[in-house]
Amino acid sequence: MPKFKSLPLAEAMVKSATGKRAQLTKEYMDYIERLPSGQAGQLQAAGGESIAAVRRRLGAASRVAGKDLVIKRVGEELFFWVRPGGKGATKRRRGRPAKAAR
């Protein structure tokens, strides 16, 4: 009889993904997980990759990990940290505000 185990969706997505993109996502998720609370991380692009690609990969990994990151680019460096207050606590909605009910 098979063994059953329940696990978080994000973990299942990471474990079941294959290929180069999955490997990169795991690498960037490791950067996020190693970040101590109240600390910021710094990334620089290695040879053959752009800082924009590093930022995209970091953002994708943060969504899979379920962490809300603040990512700031300064020249050829990225600084990132976990947004204080939890996921979406300080996010503003885009667009024109809805009219008030009369």
Backbone as CSV, one residue per row, in Angstrom:
resi,resn,N_x,N_y,N_z,CA_x,CA_y,CA_z,C_x,C_y,C_z
1,MET,0.849,-1.175,0.000,0.000,0.000,0.000,0.897,1.243,0.000
2,PRO,0.566,2.271,-0.803,1.412,3.475,-0.862,1.300,4.309,0.405
3,LYS,2.366,5.049,0.666,2.375,5.974,1.806,1.849,7.329,1.347
4,PHE,1.021,7.964,2.170,0.473,9.283,1.867,1.081,10.301,2.801
5,LYS,1.416,11.462,2.229,1.969,12.548,3.022,1.432,13.862,2.455
6,SER,0.977,14.735,3.326,0.492,16.047,2.925,1.628,17.058,3.069
7,LEU,1.772,17.949,2.070,2.814,18.961,2.139,2.316,20.239,1.479
8,PRO,2.947,21.371,1.777,2.530,22.651,1.201,2.673,22.651,-0.322
9,LEU,1.803,23.379,-0.981,1.794,23.444,-2.439,3.122,23.971,-2.984
10,ALA,3.679,24.991,-2.357,4.948,25.569,-2.830,6.062,24.528,-2.804
11,GLU,6.100,23.718,-1.761,7.122,22.683,-1.662,6.942,21.640,-2.763
12,ALA,5.711,21.257,-3.039,5.441,20.284,-4.101,5.844,20.840,-5.461
13,MET,5.584,22.124,-5.684,5.952,22.743,-6.955,7.468,22.749,-7.142
14,VAL,8.194,23.040,-6.088,9.656,23.088,-6.178,10.225,21.690,-6.389
15,LYS,9.725,20.721,-5.653,10.256,19.362,-5.750,9.916,18.694,-7.081
16,SER,8.785,19.040,-7.680,8.375,18.375,-8.912,8.886,19.066,-10.167
17,ALA,9.402,20.270,-10.052,9.894,21.004,-11.212,11.232,20.432,-11.673
18,THR,11.433,20.452,-12.983,12.678,19.936,-13.549,13.246,20.951,-14.529
19,GLY,14.465,20.752,-14.908,15.098,21.605,-15.906,15.911,22.730,-15.298
20,LYS,16.456,23.553,-16.182,17.332,24.636,-15.756,16.583,25.701,-14.962
21,ARG,15.346,26.022,-15.389,14.574,27.042,-14.680,14.295,26.606,-13.250
22,ALA,13.966,25.338,-13.051,13.701,24.829,-11.705,14.961,24.892,-10.846
23,GLN,16.084,24.579,-11.443,17.348,24.636,-10.713,17.651,26.072,-10.276
24,LEU,17.413,27.028,-11.172,17.639,28.436,-10.825,16.677,28.897,-9.740
25,THR,15.418,28.472,-9.830,14.438,28.848,-8.815,14.850,28.324,-7.449
26,LYS,15.321,27.097,-7.385,15.783,26.526,-6.115,16.965,27.311,-5.564
27,GLU,17.880,27.709,-6.444,19.045,28.479,-6.014,18.632,29.826,-5.413
28,TYR,17.708,30.520,-6.071,17.260,31.817,-5.582,16.394,31.685,-4.330
29,MET,15.626,30.597,-4.234,14.851,30.356,-3.011,15.797,30.129,-1.831
30,ASP,16.929,29.514,-2.086,17.926,29.312,-1.035,18.460,30.656,-0.543
31,TYR,18.669,31.602,-1.466,19.108,32.942,-1.055,18.072,33.579,-0.133
32,ILE,16.799,33.429,-0.489,15.724,34.024,0.304,15.625,33.365,1.672
33,GLU,15.720,32.040,1.713,15.582,31.310,2.980,16.768,31.550,3.918
34,ARG,17.950,31.792,3.370,19.133,32.036,4.210,19.144,33.433,4.804
35,LEU,18.261,34.290,4.341,18.223,35.671,4.802,17.656,35.738,6.217
36,PRO,18.455,36.188,7.198,17.940,36.293,8.567,16.888,37.390,8.683
37,SER,16.025,37.261,9.652,14.983,38.250,9.873,15.612,39.602,10.220
38,GLY,15.123,40.654,9.600,15.647,41.987,9.866,16.924,42.306,9.110
39,GLN,17.332,41.435,8.192,18.548,41.649,7.407,18.188,41.772,5.936
40,ALA,19.086,42.355,5.156,18.909,42.485,3.715,19.961,41.656,2.999
41,GLY,19.635,41.245,1.784,20.578,40.506,0.952,21.042,41.374,-0.197
42,GLN,22.173,41.007,-0.767,22.739,41.736,-1.895,23.160,40.726,-2.952
43,LEU,22.762,40.961,-4.205,23.136,40.095,-5.315,23.754,40.938,-6.420
44,GLN,24.758,40.363,-7.082,25.360,40.975,-8.254,25.304,39.949,-9.370
45,ALA,25.111,40.422,-10.585,25.053,39.522,-11.732,26.432,38.940,-12.003
46,ALA,26.463,37.632,-12.261,27.715,36.972,-12.624,27.923,37.124,-14.127
47,GLY,29.039,36.666,-14.619,29.325,36.765,-16.040,28.275,36.059,-16.882
48,GLY,27.828,36.735,-17.929,26.876,36.122,-18.845,25.417,36.295,-18.473
49,GLU,25.111,37.016,-17.403,23.715,37.264,-17.048,23.537,38.743,-16.733
50,SER,22.325,39.225,-16.959,22.054,40.638,-16.716,21.439,40.808,-15.332
51,ILE,21.513,42.017,-14.823,20.926,42.318,-13.517,19.407,42.211,-13.591
52,ALA,18.837,42.476,-14.769,17.392,42.339,-14.947,16.968,40.871,-14.825
53,ALA,17.782,39.962,-15.350,17.480,38.533,-15.244,17.558,38.076,-13.790
54,VAL,18.529,38.576,-13.065,18.669,38.230,-11.648,17.445,38.720,-10.882
55,ARG,16.984,39.920,-11.185,15.804,40.477,-10.515,14.554,39.658,-10.821
56,ARG,14.376,39.276,-12.078,13.229,38.449,-12.471,13.233,37.114,-11.742
57,ARG,14.390,36.484,-11.688,14.501,35.180,-11.018,14.238,35.302,-9.525
58,LEU,14.728,36.367,-8.907,14.499,36.588,-7.490,13.015,36.803,-7.208
59,GLY,12.354,37.578,-8.057,10.919,37.807,-7.904,10.112,36.531,-8.067
60,ALA,10.471,35.714,-9.048,9.763,34.449,-9.272,9.956,33.509,-8.088
61,ALA,11.169,33.446,-7.562,11.441,32.579,-6.415,10.701,33.054,-5.175
62,SER,10.562,34.365,-5.008,9.843,34.883,-3.834,8.358,34.538,-3.913
63,ARG,7.779,34.544,-5.119,6.373,34.169,-5.265,6.163,32.696,-4.943
64,VAL,7.077,31.833,-5.401,6.967,30.404,-5.106,7.141,30.160,-3.615
65,ALA,8.068,30.887,-2.982,8.328,30.721,-1.551,7.227,31.339,-0.695
66,GLY,6.384,32.188,-1.294,5.315,32.827,-0.537,5.801,33.969,0.335
67,LYS,6.923,34.565,-0.040,7.481,35.696,0.718,7.297,36.961,-0.095
68,ASP,6.958,38.045,0.579,6.800,39.336,-0.068,8.109,40.098,0.097
69,LEU,8.850,40.240,-0.994,10.155,40.891,-0.938,10.089,42.317,-1.445
70,VAL,10.963,43.138,-0.894,11.250,44.458,-1.444,12.562,44.291,-2.191
71,ILE,12.566,44.641,-3.476,13.764,44.487,-4.304,14.129,45.859,-4.854
72,LYS,15.349,46.297,-4.575,15.832,47.600,-5.031,17.101,47.390,-5.852
73,ARG,17.153,48.054,-6.995,18.330,47.985,-7.850,19.122,49.267,-7.716
74,VAL,20.410,49.142,-7.452,21.315,50.284,-7.373,22.491,49.964,-8.292
75,GLY,22.495,50.574,-9.459,23.550,50.293,-10.432,23.486,48.850,-10.884
76,GLU,24.543,48.113,-10.638,24.622,46.702,-11.025,24.479,45.779,-9.813
77,GLU,23.796,46.250,-8.780,23.567,45.453,-7.580,22.080,45.438,-7.246
78,LEU,21.648,44.335,-6.648,20.280,44.221,-6.147,20.325,44.073,-4.642
79,PHE,19.484,44.808,-3.964,19.300,44.660,-2.528,17.873,44.171,-2.316
80,PHE,17.694,43.215,-1.425,16.351,42.692,-1.186,16.185,42.335,0.280
81,TRP,14.939,42.450,0.751,14.594,42.061,2.112,13.119,41.705,2.147
82,VAL,12.736,40.990,3.196,11.338,40.610,3.366,10.572,41.827,3.852
83,ARG,9.442,42.102,3.205,8.633,43.267,3.548,8.102,43.113,4.971
84,PRO,8.336,44.105,5.835,7.817,44.015,7.204,6.289,44.066,7.210
85,GLY,5.684,43.379,8.145,4.231,43.402,8.269,3.537,42.289,7.536
86,GLY,4.258,41.388,6.923,3.620,40.259,6.268,3.243,40.535,4.831
87,LYS,2.704,39.530,4.195,2.374,39.593,2.774,1.207,40.535,2.510
88,GLY,1.457,41.520,1.679,0.408,42.413,1.217,-0.093,43.423,2.229
89,ALA,0.548,43.550,3.372,0.051,44.453,4.408,0.149,45.917,3.979
90,THR,1.157,46.260,3.189,1.346,47.653,2.806,1.155,47.885,1.316
91,LYS,0.639,46.903,0.580,0.462,47.077,-0.852,-0.713,47.998,-1.141
92,ARG,-0.539,48.829,-2.140,-1.619,49.716,-2.579,-2.167,49.174,-3.882
93,ARG,-3.444,49.400,-4.095,-4.066,48.978,-5.335,-3.748,49.987,-6.423
94,ARG,-3.569,49.495,-7.616,-3.290,50.366,-8.755,-4.581,50.859,-9.362
95,GLY,-4.489,51.970,-10.054,-5.628,52.482,-10.801,-6.423,53.514,-10.036
96,ARG,-7.478,53.923,-10.664,-8.339,54.958,-10.099,-9.176,54.375,-8.965
97,PRO,-9.307,55.103,-7.861,-10.121,54.591,-6.751,-11.597,54.492,-7.136
98,ALA,-12.296,53.559,-6.554,-13.725,53.390,-6.812,-14.503,54.576,-6.244
99,LYS,-15.612,54.905,-6.897,-16.457,55.996,-6.400,-17.137,55.555,-5.112
100,ALA,-17.333,56.505,-4.227,-18.003,56.211,-2.968,-19.490,55.968,-3.233
101,ALA,-20.084,55.069,-2.474,-21.512,54.767,-2.633,-22.338,55.972,-2.194
102,ARG,-23.407,56.270,-2.920,-24.232,57.446,-2.599,-25.383,57.080,-1.717
